[in-house]
Amino acid sequence: MAAAPARGRAGAPRTPIDYAKIGRSSVRRRARGMTHSEAVAGLEAAEQQARLDRRDESAADDGGRRAAELAEWQRVVQLLATTGGPYDPDADVVVQEELAEDRRREEARSALPVRFVRTGVRRPTPAIPW
């Protein structure tokens, strides 16, 4: 028998957690205002923590967060190497595109009429052909 889907407080199915997105956001918050040399130090610290976490079984399944954090640190370091100045997520094109995509996805989700079926899966209400 299949397990029932996870439910939130209102009984509606929960949105899956995107651990990679959480990791990228975490790096952006920490990197705000950093210079290139500070971002390089942040990348080195993240790489060292990743090496230490490989030894810990409980940190093995992080949903891709660690890899996303390392990739984001590398991207921020490269961005600051080319642009100079402090890091500002509000001026980062990649961040702004990701936020715009999130808004479009949320608008599309809220525009669909939704009904809940016994399985708890959200499905659009079908059009009635009469």
ABEGO torsion letter per residue (X at the ends): XBBBBBBBAAGBBBBBBBAAAAAAAAAAAAABGBBAAAAAAAAAAAAAAAAAAAABAAAABAGGAAAAAAAAAAAAAAAAAAAEEBBBAAABAAAAAAAAAAAAAAAAAAABBBBBBAAGBBBBBBBBAX
